[in-house]
Amino acid sequence: MKIATYNVWNENKGKGNRYHQLINEINAVNADIIALQEVTTCFFNDFITKVTDYKYCVFRKYKEEDEGLAILSRYPIKSCFFLKESEDFAFSAALNVSFEVEKLRFSFTNVHLPWDSAKAKEEQIVAIDRYIHSQKEQADYFIMLGDFNGSLNSSVHRYLLGEQTINGNESNPYWDELSSSFSELNGLPLKPTLDFVKNPRWGGKNTIYIPCVVDRIYIMDNLVDKILKSVEIFGIDI
């Protein structure tokens, strides 16, 4: 199974041409299931559903913004829940779907945490994690991925790894993060997904922000019997 996450950046400049570039990236990756963040209604309706070959697509827009979260899948989607519409789950920016592959049940959650508040990030990740753990009888394997808007030193990351609590809450079972696991186990450098130095979005002008791994894929520890063949970064040049 090939899974992917991609923040397509809801940027105004060069948007027309950029939509086609984004579609080329998505098609080239050819994931079995991919989570997208910052997807606009236009991009979903006029491009994703028409120019990709994904048969099963889900899009949920934020109430007061013309962007939201999307999941494109080659597997039939059995259920969908948008946490952004639920007070019980802190109106978190997360979209969960379930699907089956060879009689194995998967829970797949697309996450986009806020960039401007550590407190909000902590509140949302606790709520998202709580929701996913509530599915323990409905799924065999759990995947959480997306743009977490924080480094590997963040409280969010440490919480998911079981290395700290947040407001008295803990994640249990814990999670493993695939890019850092793959790089450590194979003696490879960990590449940033948000590169303020090389990404053309900043035009080489940044002199302060440190490149980091904000886009991540986590699996709950009951997936450790599966073999992680590779981890790759894509879409960093547009």
N, C-alpha and C positions, 0 to 999 in steps of 0.2 A: 504494500500500500504506500502510495506517495502522497504526502500531505504538505500543504503550503499555507503561508500567511503573507499578506501584502497590503500595506497601507498605500493606497493609490494617490493620496494627497489631493485634496479638493482645492487645487490652485487655479486662479483665474488666467494667469499669463500663459499663452500658448496652448489654451485648453483644447481647441479643436484638433490640432495635430497630436497633442498629448494623449487624447483618448485612443487614437489609433496605436500609438506607441505602447500604451498600457495593455491594450488587447493583444498586441504582438507578444508582450512579456508573458501574459497569462497563458496564451496558447503555447508558447515555447516551453514553459515549465511543465505543462501537461500533467498536472497533479490529478490524482483521483478525486480529491476534495480540497478546496481552497477557501480560506477565509479572507475577506476583503474589508478594509476599513475606509472611512471617508468616501463612500460611494454616493453619488448624487442620483436623483430620480432619472435624470436624462441619461446618465452614463449606463444605468442599469437597463432602462427600457429600450434605448436606441442603439446600444452597443453590446452589452453583455448578453442579452437575450437573443440578439440577432446575429452576432459575429463570432460567438464562441459555440462549441459543440457540446456544451454541458446541458444535459436533458433536465436536470433537477436543480432549480435555482430558487433561493429564498432571499428576499430583501425586506428590511424593516427600517423605516426612516424615523429619525428623531422628531419629536412633536413640533419643536419650534425651529428646526433647521432643515435645509434641503440637502441633507446627507444622512447616511446611516451605515448599517452593517449588512453585508451580503455573504452568502455561502453558496458556492457552486459545486455540485456533486455529480459524480457518475453513478452513485448509488441512489436508489429511491429513498426519499426522506419520509420517515414515518411520523415524526412529530416536530413541532417548532414552538419555542417559547422565547419571548422578547422581554428580558428582565427590565429594560428601560421603562416598561409600562407597569411595573409592579412596585408598590410601596414596600411590600414585604421584603423585597430584595434591593432596597435602597435606590430604586430607579437606576440601576447600574447599566452601563453601556456594554451589554453582552447579549449575544444571540445564541441560543442553544438549539441544536437539532439532534435527532436520533436516527440511526440507520442500521441496517444489518448487512453483514458480509459472511457468506457461508455459515449461517446460523449463529454467528457471533454478533452480539449487540453492542453498538458503539454510542457513546455520548460525546458530542463534539461542540465545543463552546468557543465562539468568536468574541474576543474581548478588545475594547479600546478604552483604556483608563484615561482620566483627565490629565493634562500636562501641568496644570497650574495650581494644584492643591494636593499636598502629601496627605492631608487628612481625608480628603474625598477619595483618593486612591486607596487608602487603607480601608475605609468604610465599604467601598465597592468590592474590593477583592475578598473581604470577609464574607460579604453577602453572596458573591458569585460562587465562592468555594462552598459555602453552606448549601446553596441550591444544588450544585453538582453532587455533593455528598448525599443529598436527600434522594438521589436517583439510584442508590446502591442496589435496589432490587430490580431496577428497570434496565440496567446496562451491565455488560461484562467488562468493558474497557472504556476509559475516560481520557479524552484529549482536550486540552485547553490551550488556546494559542491566540496571537494577535499582537497589538501594540500596547505595551504596558507602561510606556512613557516614564521609564525609570531604569537605572543601571542594575547590574548584578549585585551591587552593594545596597540596594534599596530594601526597605522594610517589607515591601510586597514580595520580592524575590526570596528573602530569608524566611518569611512566613510560609510560603509555599513549599520550601525545602524542609520545613519543620525545625528551623534554627532559631525562631523567635515566635512569641505570641503577639497579637494585636488586640488591645483592650480586653485581655483575658481570654481571647479566642485562639484556638490553634487548629491547624489543618492536619487531619489525621484520618485516613492514610495521607502520607505526604506525596509530593510530586517530584519528578526529575525533569530537568531542563535539557533538551536534546543538543543544542549547539555547544554548550560548555562541556557536556558529557562526551560528545564525539571528539572535540578538540583535545581534551585531557587524555582520553583513552588511546588516541592515535598520535599523540605528540605533535599536534598541529596548533598554530596560532589561532586565537579566537578573534574572528573578524567582526568589526562593528557593523550593525545594520543601519545606524544613523551616523553617518560620517560627515561631520561639519567641515572637514578639510577638503575632501575630494568630491562631495556631491555637488552637482551643478546648481542646485537650489540656492546655495550660498555664494556661488561664483568665486570661490576662493577668498572671500573677504573675512571669514570668521577668524578671530584670533584669541577667543576665550573658551568656547565650549569644547568639551572633550568628547571625541567619538565614543559611542557605547552601543551595547546590544540592547535595544529597547524592544525589538520585535522578536518574540520568543515562542517556542513550542514546548509545552509541558505534557508529560504523560503521568498518570497516577501509577503508583508502584506495582500494580498488578499487571503491567505490560512489560515487566523486565525480562520475561521469558522470550520476548521477540528480539530479533536481530536488527540493530540499527546499522544499515548499510552505508549511508552517507548523509551529510548535512551540507547544503549549499545555499549561497546567498544570490539573489537575483534582483533585477530592477533598480539597481543603485545608480544608474547613469541617466535617469530621466526624472 
